[in-house]
Amino acid sequence: MNHTATEKPREPWYRQGWPWFLIAFPATAVVAGVATLVIAVQTFDGMVVDDYYKEGRAIVQTIGRVEHAREIGLRAGVKVRSESIRIELAAPDAASLPGRIRLTVAHPTRGGQDQELVIAGSAGVYEAPLAPLGTGRWLFVIEDEARSWRMDGSAFLPAEMEITIDPSV
């Protein structure tokens, strides 16, 4: 092998930059695909519903229960404290107020922090201990035990510690 002074010996392909640059794009796509697959397998997407017709009927029933709360003139004042909640229900006919209510406190994106309580009360005042709620938007659903009426409200905690739920608005 005679080489002239101007001729350089060839380096092997793995010591050059261009092959590695060209290999980097498909390799990055493979790594991103594997990461996406791992995330998809390990997480549960609770937003996907198998039976859309059934869910649609449930929404119509919920709207009917909100309408019933509006018809009987219910209003609620909710006071959230660090470890308790106080609900004051008001209606034109105070005798129509139930002895126990069902309260659901839900976070829109973190289902593991949701709380469901059945609270006994008298004269429209219901109090119960509540696990501390984190910062963010929270949804409050108040229902009677028979689930004949329903009221929905939301608050951004800790800024809104007292909210009013009035279905007629």
N, C-alpha and C positions, 0 to 999 in steps of 0.2 A: 504494500500500500504506500504508494508515493503520494505525498500531498505537496502541493505547491504552497508557497508562502501566503498567497491570498485566500486559499481554500481553508475553511474552518471545519473541524470534525463535527459531525451532527450529534446533537444531544438526543438522548432518548425522549420519547413523547411525554413521559410523566414529569420531566423536568422543564417543560415549557408551560407557559401560562394559559394559552388559548384553549387547550383541551379541558383544563380544569374550569375555566370560565364557562365553557359550553356545557359541561357536566353539571355545573351548579344549579342551573334552572330546573331541569327535570328532578334533580335530587331534592331541591326545595319543595317542589310540588308533591313528591312522595312523602316527605316528612309532614307537610301540612295536611295531606290526606289521612295519614295515620293519626295525627292529633285530632282531626275532626271526627274520625271514626271512634276514637277513645271517648271523646266528649259525648257523642251521640249514644253510645252504649251505656255510659255511666250515669247519665242524667235522665230524669223522667219529665216528659213534656205533658203536664196536666191539662194543657189547653186543648189538646186534641180530643174530640168527642166522636165516639163511634156512631151514635144514633142521633142525627141532627133533628129528625122529626120529633122525637121525644123531648129533646132540649127545647125546641121551639114551643111545644105545648106547655112546658114548665114555665117558660117566660110569660106566656099569656096568662097562666094561672097567677103568677107573681104580680102582674099588672092588675089583675082583678082584686087581689088582696090589698094592694096599695089603694085602689079605688074604694074598697070597703072602709079602710081607715079614714079616707077623706070623707066618705058619707056619714060616718058616725062622729066626725069632728075631733079626731084625736090630734094631740100635739104633745111633744116630748121635749124636755130640757135635760140634757146629758152633761154631767160634770165629771170629768176624768181627773182623778188625783193620782199620786205616785203609785199607790198600791190598792186603790179602791175606785169604784164607780158608783154614782148616784144618778138615778133616773127619776124624773118627776113627770108623770103622765097627767094630762088634763083632757077632759071631755065635757061637753055640755051636760051629759047625764053621768054624774060621778058614780052611780051604781053600776054602770056598764064597764067600769075598769076591772080588769081581772085581778085575782089574788096573786097570781104568779105570771111572770113573763119570761120569754126566751130571748136572750141577748147573744148575738154573734158579733165578735170583734175580729175583723179580718184585715190583713195587709194585702194589697193588690198583687204583690209579686212574691212574697215570702209566706207560703202556705203553712210552714212549720210553726209560725208564730201566732196562728189564728187561735181564738178562744171562744168556746161556747158555754154559756151559763144559763141556768134556770134560777131566777131570782124571785123570792117571795117578798111581798110588800103589803102595805095597807094604805088606804086613802091616797092612792096614786103615787106613793113614794117607795122606790125600790133601791136598796143598797146591797152591794156585795164586794168581797175582796176580788182584786184583779191583778194578775201578774203584770209586772211593769211593761209598758209599751215603749218601743224604741222610737227614735225620731223618724218622722215621715208621715205619709198620708195613710189614714186608717179609715176603714168602712165600719159603720155601726148599723146593725139590723135588729130591730125590736119587733117581736111577734108575740101574740098570745099563745098559750100552750096548745090550743086546738088549731092553730095556724089559720085562723079565719081572716085576720088582718095582718098587715106588715107595714113598717115604716123604715125608710133607709136614710142614712145621713153619713157625712164624712167630715173628717177634721184632719188638719195638718198639725201633728203634735211635735213639739210642746207649745207651739204658738197659740193654738186654739184648744184650750182646756175645757171650755164650756161651749156647747153647740145647741142649737134649737132645730128640732126636726118637725116640720109642719107639712104633711102631705098635700094640703090645699094650696100650697104655693107652687 
